[in-house]
Amino acid sequence: STLLALSLNAEVSFKKHIAPILKQKCESCHGDQKKKGGYGVDTFTKFMKAGKSGIEAVVPKDPEDSYLYELLISDDEDDRMPQDDDPLSKEQIKLFKQWIAEGAKFDGEST
């Protein structure tokens, strides 16, 4: 798997690493059709914006302050995302954390 091949020093790519997780694990509730909590992940622009909570989803370079990251690691099942699925794996969560810490850069084609 590409996750295992990813060296710790390599930058995390939104396109290669984060987007596929969003598609697989998040879009069913936060996609174009259904935006739970007023939050969508079907475009990068929406993904970076706050939902109804008004709390910024991603604070570049600051995973601990990023609401999205908080919800991925929460122990509270009512808060934790994805809500109707298993939590993301440790490796997936690590990718989000590293990507945010590296500045939450976008390397895709369309925003």
N, CA, C and O atoms as a GROMACS GRO file, in nm:
protein
  444
    1SER      N    1   0.084  -0.120   0.000
    1SER     CA    2   0.000   0.000   0.000
    1SER      C    3   0.086   0.124   0.000
    1SER      O    4   0.199   0.122   0.051
    2THR      N    5   0.034   0.233  -0.057
    2THR     CA    6   0.114   0.356  -0.067
    2THR      C    7   0.141   0.414   0.070
    2THR      O    8   0.242   0.482   0.091
    3LEU      N    9   0.052   0.387   0.166
    3LEU     CA   10   0.073   0.444   0.300
    3LEU      C   11   0.202   0.391   0.358
    3LEU      O   12   0.281   0.467   0.414
    4LEU      N   13   0.223   0.261   0.345
    4LEU     CA   14   0.341   0.201   0.404
    4LEU      C   15   0.467   0.245   0.331
    4LEU      O   16   0.575   0.255   0.391
    5ALA      N   17   0.452   0.271   0.203
    5ALA     CA   18   0.569   0.311   0.124
    5ALA      C   19   0.607   0.457   0.149
    5ALA      O   20   0.716   0.502   0.112
    6LEU      N   21   0.515   0.530   0.211
    6LEU     CA   22   0.540   0.672   0.235
    6LEU      C   23   0.646   0.689   0.342
    6LEU      O   24   0.628   0.648   0.456
    7SER      N   25   0.759   0.749   0.305
    7SER     CA   26   0.862   0.768   0.406
    7SER      C   27   0.820   0.881   0.498
    7SER      O   28   0.745   0.969   0.458
    8LEU      N   29   0.869   0.878   0.619
    8LEU     CA   30   0.830   0.978   0.718
    8LEU      C   31   0.868   1.119   0.675
    8LEU      O   32   0.806   1.216   0.717
    9ASN      N   33   0.970   1.129   0.592
    9ASN     CA   34   1.017   1.262   0.551
    9ASN      C   35   0.940   1.316   0.432
    9ASN      O   36   0.943   1.437   0.406
   10ALA      N   37   0.872   1.228   0.360
   10ALA     CA   38   0.801   1.272   0.240
   10ALA      C   39   0.684   1.360   0.279
   10ALA      O   40   0.617   1.336   0.380
   11GLU      N   41   0.660   1.463   0.199
   11GLU     CA   42   0.544   1.548   0.226
   11GLU      C   43   0.417   1.471   0.194
   11GLU      O   44   0.413   1.392   0.100
   12VAL      N   45   0.316   1.494   0.275
   12VAL     CA   46   0.187   1.431   0.248
   12VAL      C   47   0.118   1.511   0.137
   12VAL      O   48   0.113   1.634   0.142
   13SER      N   49   0.066   1.440   0.039
   13SER     CA   50  -0.001   1.504  -0.074
   13SER      C   51  -0.152   1.501  -0.053
   13SER      O   52  -0.208   1.396  -0.022
   14PHE      N   53  -0.217   1.616  -0.070
   14PHE     CA   54  -0.363   1.618  -0.058
   14PHE      C   55  -0.423   1.525  -0.162
   14PHE      O   56  -0.511   1.443  -0.132
   15LYS      N   57  -0.374   1.539  -0.286
   15LYS     CA   58  -0.431   1.463  -0.398
   15LYS      C   59  -0.412   1.312  -0.380
   15LYS      O   60  -0.505   1.234  -0.399
   16LYS      N   61  -0.289   1.272  -0.342
   16LYS     CA   62  -0.258   1.129  -0.335
   16LYS      C   63  -0.302   1.064  -0.205
   16LYS      O   64  -0.344   0.948  -0.206
   17HIS      N   65  -0.294   1.135  -0.094
   17HIS     CA   66  -0.317   1.072   0.036
   17HIS      C   67  -0.447   1.112   0.105
   17HIS      O   68  -0.516   1.027   0.160
   18ILE      N   69  -0.480   1.242   0.102
   18ILE     CA   70  -0.596   1.290   0.178
   18ILE      C   71  -0.726   1.272   0.099
   18ILE      O   72  -0.824   1.220   0.152
   19ALA      N   73  -0.727   1.316  -0.027
   19ALA     CA   74  -0.849   1.309  -0.108
   19ALA      C   75  -0.910   1.168  -0.116
   19ALA      O   76  -1.032   1.154  -0.103
   20PRO      N   77  -0.828   1.063  -0.136
   20PRO     CA   78  -0.889   0.928  -0.143
   20PRO      C   79  -0.959   0.889  -0.012
   20PRO      O   80  -1.060   0.820  -0.016
   21ILE      N   81  -0.905   0.931   0.101
   21ILE     CA   82  -0.969   0.901   0.230
   21ILE      C   83  -1.100   0.977   0.240
   21ILE      O   84  -1.201   0.921   0.285
   22LEU      N   85  -1.100   1.103   0.200
   22LEU     CA   86  -1.223   1.183   0.204
   22LEU      C   87  -1.330   1.118   0.117
   22LEU      O   88  -1.446   1.108   0.157
   23LYS      N   89  -1.290   1.074  -0.003
   23LYS     CA   90  -1.384   1.010  -0.095
   23LYS      C   91  -1.442   0.883  -0.034
   23LYS      O   92  -1.563   0.860  -0.038
   24GLN      N   93  -1.355   0.801   0.023
   24GLN     CA   94  -1.394   0.670   0.073
   24GLN      C   95  -1.471   0.679   0.205
   24GLN      O   96  -1.569   0.607   0.224
   25LYS      N   97  -1.428   0.767   0.295
   25LYS     CA   98  -1.480   0.764   0.432
   25LYS      C   99  -1.570   0.882   0.469
   25LYS      O  100  -1.644   0.874   0.567
   26CYS      N  101  -1.565   0.991   0.393
   26CYS     CA  102  -1.633   1.113   0.439
   26CYS      C  103  -1.744   1.162   0.346
   26CYS      O  104  -1.841   1.223   0.390
   27GLU      N  105  -1.728   1.132   0.215
   27GLU     CA  106  -1.820   1.191   0.117
   27GLU      C  107  -1.963   1.142   0.128
   27GLU      O  108  -2.055   1.211   0.084
   28SER      N  109  -1.985   1.023   0.185
   28SER     CA  110  -2.122   0.973   0.193
   28SER      C  111  -2.208   1.065   0.280
   28SER      O  112  -2.328   1.077   0.257
   29CYS      N  113  -2.147   1.130   0.380
   29CYS     CA  114  -2.223   1.223   0.466
   29CYS      C  115  -2.190   1.370   0.437
   29CYS      O  116  -2.270   1.458   0.468
   30HIS      N  117  -2.074   1.395   0.378
   30HIS     CA  118  -2.031   1.534   0.357
   30HIS      C  119  -1.999   1.560   0.210
   30HIS      O  120  -1.905   1.632   0.177
   31GLY      N  121  -2.078   1.499   0.123
   31GLY     CA  122  -2.054   1.515  -0.021
   31GLY      C  123  -2.141   1.624  -0.080
   31GLY      O  124  -2.192   1.710  -0.009
   32ASP      N  125  -2.157   1.619  -0.211
   32ASP     CA  126  -2.233   1.720  -0.283
   32ASP      C  127  -2.381   1.712  -0.248
   32ASP      O  128  -2.448   1.814  -0.234
   33GLN      N  129  -2.433   1.590  -0.234
   33GLN     CA  130  -2.577   1.570  -0.211
   33GLN      C  131  -2.616   1.598  -0.066
   33GLN      O  132  -2.720   1.659  -0.039
   34LYS      N  133  -2.532   1.554   0.024
   34LYS     CA  134  -2.568   1.557   0.164
   34LYS      C  135  -2.455   1.625   0.240
   34LYS      O  136  -2.342   1.575   0.242
   35LYS      N  137  -2.484   1.739   0.303
   35LYS     CA  138  -2.378   1.807   0.376
   35LYS      C  139  -2.413   1.811   0.523
   35LYS      O  140  -2.467   1.911   0.572
   36LYS      N  141  -2.384   1.704   0.594
   36LYS     CA  142  -2.416   1.700   0.736
   36LYS      C  143  -2.344   1.813   0.809
   36LYS      O  144  -2.226   1.838   0.785
   37GLY      N  145  -2.414   1.879   0.896
   37GLY     CA  146  -2.354   1.988   0.972
   37GLY      C  147  -2.311   2.105   0.883
   37GLY      O  148  -2.230   2.188   0.924
   38GLY      N  149  -2.368   2.110   0.760
   38GLY     CA  150  -2.334   2.218   0.669
   38GLY      C  151  -2.190   2.211   0.619
   38GLY      O  152  -2.134   2.310   0.574
   39TYR      N  153  -2.132   2.091   0.628
   39TYR     CA  154  -1.990   2.076   0.592
   39TYR      C  155  -1.975   1.980   0.475
   39TYR      O  156  -2.025   1.868   0.478
   40GLY      N  157  -1.904   2.025   0.371
   40GLY     CA  158  -1.882   1.941   0.253
   40GLY      C  159  -1.734   1.917   0.229
   40GLY      O  160  -1.651   2.002   0.258
   41VAL      N  161  -1.702   1.798   0.176
   41VAL     CA  162  -1.562   1.768   0.146
   41VAL      C  163  -1.543   1.737  -0.003
   41VAL      O  164  -1.437   1.690  -0.044
   42ASP      N  165  -1.647   1.765  -0.083
   42ASP     CA  166  -1.639   1.727  -0.224
   42ASP      C  167  -1.551   1.823  -0.305
   42ASP      O  168  -1.513   1.790  -0.418
   43THR      N  169  -1.518   1.938  -0.250
   43THR     CA  170  -1.417   2.024  -0.314
   43THR      C  171  -1.321   2.071  -0.206
   43THR      O  172  -1.357   2.075  -0.088
   44PHE      N  173  -1.202   2.106  -0.245
   44PHE     CA  174  -1.101   2.149  -0.147
   44PHE      C  175  -1.146   2.275  -0.074
   44PHE      O  176  -1.126   2.289   0.047
   45THR      N  177  -1.208   2.366  -0.149
   45THR     CA  178  -1.254   2.492  -0.089
   45THR      C  179  -1.353   2.466   0.023
   45THR      O  180  -1.343   2.524   0.130
   46LYS      N  181  -1.450   2.376  -0.003
   46LYS     CA  182  -1.550   2.344   0.100
   46LYS      C  183  -1.485   2.273   0.217
   46LYS      O  184  -1.518   2.298   0.333
   47PHE      N  185  -1.393   2.184   0.187
   47PHE     CA  186  -1.324   2.105   0.288
   47PHE      C  187  -1.252   2.195   0.390
   47PHE      O  188  -1.244   2.163   0.508
   48MET      N  189  -1.199   2.308   0.342
   48MET     CA  190  -1.123   2.398   0.429
   48MET      C  191  -1.212   2.492   0.511
   48MET      O  192  -1.168   2.551   0.609
   49LYS      N  193  -1.339   2.505   0.470
   49LYS     CA  194  -1.429   2.600   0.536
   49LYS      C  195  -1.499   2.538   0.657
   49LYS      O  196  -1.512   2.417   0.669
   50ALA      N  197  -1.543   2.626   0.746
   50ALA     CA  198  -1.621   2.581   0.862
   50ALA      C  199  -1.759   2.537   0.816
   50ALA      O  200  -1.813   2.589   0.719
   51GLY      N  201  -1.816   2.441   0.888
   51GLY     CA  202  -1.955   2.403   0.866
   51GLY      C  203  -2.042   2.490   0.956
   51GLY      O  204  -2.007   2.604   0.986
   52LYS      N  205  -2.157   2.434   1.000
   52LYS     CA  206  -2.249   2.510   1.086
   52LYS      C  207  -2.187   2.546   1.220
   52LYS      O  208  -2.230   2.642   1.284
   53SER      N  209  -2.087   2.470   1.262
   53SER     CA  210  -2.023   2.496   1.392
   53SER      C  211  -1.956   2.633   1.393
   53SER      O  212  -1.939   2.695   1.498
   54GLY      N  213  -1.918   2.681   1.273
   54GLY     CA  214  -1.847   2.808   1.265
   54GLY      C  215  -1.700   2.796   1.302
   54GLY      O  216  -1.627   2.895   1.300
   55ILE      N  217  -1.657   2.674   1.336
   55ILE     CA  218  -1.516   2.653   1.374
   55ILE      C  219  -1.440   2.610   1.250
   55ILE      O  220  -1.481   2.518   1.179
   56GLU      N  221  -1.329   2.677   1.223
   56GLU     CA  222  -1.249   2.644   1.106
   56GLU      C  223  -1.209   2.497   1.108
   56GLU      O  224  -1.158   2.447   1.209
   57ALA      N  225  -1.233   2.427   0.997
   57ALA     CA  226  -1.206   2.283   0.991
   57ALA      C  227  -1.056   2.256   0.997
   57ALA      O  228  -1.011   2.165   1.066
   58VAL      N  229  -0.981   2.336   0.923
   58VAL     CA  230  -0.836   2.313   0.914
   58VAL      C  231  -0.762   2.443   0.939
   58VAL      O  232  -0.786   2.543   0.872
   59VAL      N  233  -0.672   2.439   1.037
   59VAL     CA  234  -0.584   2.553   1.063
   59VAL      C  235  -0.445   2.511   1.017
   59VAL      O  236  -0.377   2.435   1.087
   60PRO      N  237  -0.402   2.559   0.899
   60PRO     CA  238  -0.273   2.516   0.846
   60PRO      C  239  -0.162   2.530   0.949
   60PRO      O  240  -0.154   2.629   1.022
   61LYS      N  241  -0.078   2.428   0.954
   61LYS     CA  242   0.037   2.418   1.045
   61LYS      C  243  -0.001   2.393   1.191
   61LYS      O  244   0.086   2.390   1.278
   62ASP      N  245  -0.132   2.375   1.219
   62ASP     CA  246  -0.174   2.355   1.357
   62ASP      C  247  -0.282   2.246   1.372
   62ASP      O  248  -0.400   2.277   1.390
   63PRO      N  249  -0.240   2.119   1.363
   63PRO     CA  250  -0.339   2.011   1.372
   63PRO      C  251  -0.420   2.017   1.502
   63PRO      O  252  -0.541   1.994   1.500
   64GLU      N  253  -0.354   2.047   1.613
   64GLU     CA  254  -0.422   2.048   1.743
   64GLU      C  255  -0.536   2.151   1.747
   64GLU      O  256  -0.630   2.136   1.824
   65ASP      N  257  -0.526   2.253   1.664
   65ASP     CA  258  -0.627   2.359   1.663
   65ASP      C  259  -0.727   2.339   1.549
   65ASP      O  260  -0.819   2.419   1.532
   66SER      N  261  -0.708   2.234   1.471
   66SER     CA  262  -0.796   2.207   1.358
   66SER      C  263  -0.912   2.120   1.403
   66SER      O  264  -0.893   2.007   1.449
   67TYR      N  265  -1.034   2.173   1.388
   67TYR     CA  266  -1.154   2.103   1.433
   67TYR      C  267  -1.167   1.966   1.367
   67TYR      O  268  -1.206   1.868   1.430
   68LEU      N  269  -1.132   1.961   1.238
   68LEU     CA  270  -1.138   1.834   1.165
   68LEU      C  271  -1.054   1.728   1.235
   68LEU      O  272  -1.099   1.616   1.256
   69TYR      N  273  -0.932   1.764   1.272
   69TYR     CA  274  -0.842   1.669   1.336
   69TYR      C  275  -0.898   1.626   1.472
   69TYR      O  276  -0.893   1.508   1.509
   70GLU      N  277  -0.949   1.723   1.546
   70GLU     CA  278  -1.011   1.693   1.677
   70GLU      C  279  -1.120   1.587   1.661
   70GLU      O  280  -1.128   1.493   1.741
   71LEU      N  281  -1.203   1.603   1.558
   71LEU     CA  282  -1.314   1.511   1.538
   71LEU      C  283  -1.268   1.373   1.493
   71LEU      O  284  -1.336   1.273   1.516
   72LEU      N  285  -1.153   1.367   1.428
   72LEU     CA  286  -1.100   1.237   1.385
   72LEU      C  287  -1.047   1.157   1.504
   72LEU      O  288  -1.052   1.034   1.504
   73ILE      N  289  -0.994   1.228   1.604
   73ILE     CA  290  -0.930   1.157   1.716
   73ILE      C  291  -1.017   1.152   1.842
   73ILE      O  292  -0.976   1.095   1.942
   74SER      N  293  -1.135   1.211   1.837
   74SER     CA  294  -1.221   1.218   1.956
   74SER      C  295  -1.256   1.079   2.010
   74SER      O  296  -1.278   0.986   1.932
   75ASP      N  297  -1.262   1.066   2.141
   75ASP     CA  298  -1.305   0.941   2.205
   75ASP      C  299  -1.456   0.936   2.218
   75ASP      O  300  -1.514   0.831   2.245
   76ASP      N  301  -1.520   1.051   2.200
   76ASP     CA  302  -1.664   1.060   2.215
   76ASP      C  303  -1.731   1.017   2.084
   76ASP      O  304  -1.717   1.083   1.981
   77GLU      N  305  -1.804   0.906   2.090
   77GLU     CA  306  -1.861   0.851   1.967
   77GLU      C  307  -1.963   0.944   1.901
   77GLU      O  308  -1.987   0.932   1.781
   78ASP      N  309  -2.022   1.036   1.977
   78ASP     CA  310  -2.116   1.131   1.918
   78ASP      C  311  -2.044   1.238   1.837
   78ASP      O  312  -2.100   1.293   1.743
   79ASP      N  313  -1.920   1.265   1.874
   79ASP     CA  314  -1.842   1.367   1.804
   79ASP      C  315  -1.755   1.308   1.694
   79ASP      O  316  -1.736   1.369   1.589
   80ARG      N  317  -1.702   1.188   1.720
   80ARG     CA  318  -1.598   1.134   1.632
   80ARG      C  319  -1.647   1.114   1.488
   80ARG      O  320  -1.759   1.070   1.464
   81MET      N  321  -1.559   1.146   1.395
   81MET     CA  322  -1.587   1.126   1.254
   81MET      C  323  -1.497   1.014   1.202
   81MET      O  324  -1.385   1.001   1.249
   82PRO      N  325  -1.543   0.934   1.106
   82PRO     CA  326  -1.680   0.931   1.056
   82PRO      C  327  -1.775   0.871   1.160
   82PRO      O  328  -1.741   0.778   1.232
   83GLN      N  329  -1.896   0.928   1.166
   83GLN     CA  330  -1.990   0.887   1.271
   83GLN      C  331  -2.050   0.749   1.247
   83GLN      O  332  -2.065   0.670   1.341
   84ASP      N  333  -2.084   0.720   1.122
   84ASP     CA  334  -2.154   0.594   1.094
   84ASP      C  335  -2.061   0.487   1.039
   84ASP      O  336  -2.104   0.397   0.966
   85ASP      N  337  -1.934   0.497   1.074
   85ASP     CA  338  -1.835   0.404   1.019
   85ASP      C  339  -1.726   0.386   1.124
   85ASP      O  340  -1.725   0.456   1.226
   86ASP      N  341  -1.635   0.294   1.099
   86ASP     CA  342  -1.522   0.277   1.190
   86ASP      C  343  -1.437   0.403   1.187
   86ASP      O  344  -1.434   0.473   1.086
   87PRO      N  345  -1.369   0.432   1.298
   87PRO     CA  346  -1.277   0.547   1.295
   87PRO      C  347  -1.169   0.524   1.190
   87PRO      O  348  -1.143   0.411   1.150
   88LEU      N  349  -1.107   0.632   1.146
   88LEU     CA  350  -0.996   0.617   1.052
   88LEU      C  351  -0.884   0.541   1.121
   88LEU      O  352  -0.873   0.542   1.244
   89SER      N  353  -0.801   0.475   1.042
   89SER     CA  354  -0.688   0.401   1.099
   89SER      C  355  -0.585   0.500   1.153
   89SER      O  356  -0.585   0.618   1.117
   90LYS      N  357  -0.497   0.450   1.239
   90LYS     CA  358  -0.390   0.535   1.294
   90LYS      C  359  -0.308   0.596   1.181
   90LYS      O  360  -0.267   0.712   1.189
   91GLU      N  361  -0.282   0.516   1.077
   91GLU     CA  362  -0.203   0.564   0.963
   91GLU      C  363  -0.275   0.678   0.891
   91GLU      O  364  -0.213   0.778   0.854
   92GLN      N  365  -0.406   0.662   0.872
   92GLN     CA  366  -0.482   0.766   0.803
   92GLN      C  367  -0.483   0.895   0.886
   92GLN      O  368  -0.466   1.004   0.832
   93ILE      N  369  -0.503   0.880   1.017
   93ILE     CA  370  -0.506   0.997   1.104
   93ILE      C  371  -0.370   1.067   1.104
   93ILE      O  372  -0.361   1.189   1.106
   94LYS      N  373  -0.264   0.986   1.101
   94LYS     CA  374  -0.129   1.041   1.097
   94LYS      C  375  -0.108   1.124   0.970
   94LYS      O  376  -0.042   1.228   0.972
   95LEU      N  377  -0.164   1.075   0.857
   95LEU     CA  378  -0.153   1.148   0.730
   95LEU      C  379  -0.220   1.285   0.741
   95LEU      O  380  -0.164   1.386   0.698
   96PHE      N  381  -0.341   1.289   0.799
   96PHE     CA  382  -0.411   1.417   0.817
   96PHE      C  383  -0.328   1.510   0.905
   96PHE      O  384  -0.311   1.628   0.874
   97LYS      N  385  -0.277   1.455   1.014
   97LYS     CA  386  -0.200   1.537   1.109
   97LYS      C  387  -0.076   1.596   1.041
   97LYS      O  388  -0.047   1.714   1.054
   98GLN      N  389  -0.004   1.510   0.968
   98GLN     CA  390   0.118   1.556   0.902
   98GLN      C  391   0.085   1.656   0.792
   98GLN      O  392   0.155   1.756   0.775
   99TRP      N  393  -0.022   1.630   0.716
   99TRP     CA  394  -0.060   1.720   0.607
   99TRP      C  395  -0.094   1.859   0.663
   99TRP      O  396  -0.052   1.960   0.606
  100ILE      N  397  -0.168   1.864   0.772
  100ILE     CA  398  -0.202   1.993   0.834
  100ILE      C  399  -0.076   2.060   0.887
  100ILE      O  400  -0.055   2.180   0.867
  101ALA      N  401   0.009   1.982   0.955
  101ALA     CA  402   0.133   2.036   1.012
  101ALA      C  403   0.223   2.094   0.903
  101ALA      O  404   0.295   2.191   0.926
  102GLU      N  405   0.218   2.034   0.785
  102GLU     CA  406   0.302   2.082   0.674
  102GLU      C  407   0.241   2.202   0.602
  102GLU      O  408   0.298   2.251   0.504
  103GLY      N  409   0.127   2.250   0.650
  103GLY     CA  410   0.070   2.370   0.592
  103GLY      C  411  -0.059   2.349   0.515
  103GLY      O  412  -0.111   2.442   0.455
  104ALA      N  413  -0.112   2.225   0.516
  104ALA     CA  414  -0.240   2.196   0.450
  104ALA      C  415  -0.242   2.245   0.306
  104ALA      O  416  -0.334   2.315   0.264
  105LYS      N  417  -0.138   2.207   0.231
  105LYS     CA  418  -0.125   2.255   0.093
  105LYS      C  419  -0.212   2.175  -0.003
  105LYS      O  420  -0.235   2.055   0.015
  106PHE      N  421  -0.260   2.244  -0.106
  106PHE     CA  422  -0.342   2.181  -0.207
  106PHE      C  423  -0.259   2.155  -0.332
  106PHE      O  424  -0.197   2.246  -0.386
  107ASP      N  425  -0.257   2.030  -0.379
  107ASP     CA  426  -0.178   1.998  -0.497
  107ASP      C  427  -0.263   1.931  -0.606
  107ASP      O  428  -0.211   1.858  -0.690
  108GLY      N  429  -0.392   1.957  -0.602
  108GLY     CA  430  -0.480   1.898  -0.703
  108GLY      C  431  -0.502   1.993  -0.819
  108GLY      O  432  -0.441   2.100  -0.826
  109GLU      N  433  -0.589   1.955  -0.910
  109GLU     CA  434  -0.615   2.038  -1.028
  109GLU      C  435  -0.723   2.143  -0.998
  109GLU      O  436  -0.699   2.263  -1.009
  110SER      N  437  -0.842   2.095  -0.961
  110SER     CA  438  -0.950   2.192  -0.941
  110SER      C  439  -0.983   2.205  -0.794
  110SER      O  440  -0.985   2.105  -0.721
  111THR      N  441  -1.009   2.326  -0.749
  111THR     CA  442  -1.035   2.350  -0.609
  111THR      C  443  -1.184   2.342  -0.581
  111THR      O  444  -1.226   2.360  -0.466
   0.00000   0.00000   0.00000
